């Protein structure tokens, strides 16, 4: 599976972005790297949680649902 890239644009409060910019100055990272890091960590955590829920519930999300029409 290849990871395709897509552009994301959004607005946020200036005060929140000021914190990101301060972090960037302190670490030498750029905004894109910081947002990718945050989104990547968040995505991995949510996938992990969903996987555990499926395992405990005895659900295999790879199997097609019965009666499902394509």
C-alpha positions in Angstrom: 0.0 0.0 0.0 1.4 3.4 -0.9 0.8 6.4 1.2 -0.7 9.0 -1.1 -0.3 12.6 0.0 -3.2 15.0 0.3 -3.2 18.7 1.2 -5.1 19.8 4.4 -6.0 23.3 5.1 -7.8 24.6 8.2 -8.2 27.6 10.4 -7.2 27.7 14.1 -7.0 30.3 16.8 -4.0 32.5 16.6 -3.1 31.7 20.2 -2.8 28.0 19.4 -0.7 28.6 16.4 1.5 30.9 18.5 2.3 27.9 20.7 3.2 25.8 17.6 5.4 28.6 16.3 7.1 28.9 19.6 7.7 25.1 19.6 9.1 25.3 16.1 11.5 28.1 17.1 12.7 26.1 20.1 13.2 22.8 18.3 14.2 24.0 14.8 11.3 22.1 13.3 8.9 23.6 10.7 5.1 23.7 11.1 4.6 20.9 8.6 6.8 18.6 10.5 5.1 19.4 13.8 1.6 18.9 12.3 2.6 15.6 10.6 4.1 14.4 13.9 1.0 15.3 15.9 -1.4 13.8 13.3 0.7 10.7 12.9 0.8 10.0 16.6 -2.9 10.7 17.0 -3.7 8.4 14.1 -1.6 5.5 15.4 -3.2 5.8 18.8 -6.7 5.8 17.4 -5.9 2.8 15.2 -4.4 0.9 18.2 -7.6 1.6 20.2 -9.9 0.5 17.4 -7.8 -2.7 16.9 -8.1 -3.5 20.6 -11.8 -2.9 20.7 -12.3 -5.2 17.7 -10.2 -7.9 19.2 -12.0 -7.8 22.6 -15.4 -7.6 20.9 -14.5 -10.6 18.6 -14.9 -8.6 15.5 -12.8 -9.0 12.4 -13.0 -5.7 10.5 -11.4 -7.3 7.4 -14.3 -9.8 6.9 -17.1 -8.5 4.8 -20.4 -7.9 6.5 -23.1 -10.4 5.8 -25.8 -9.2 3.4 -23.7 -6.2 2.4 -24.2 -5.0 -1.2 -21.3 -3.5 -3.1 
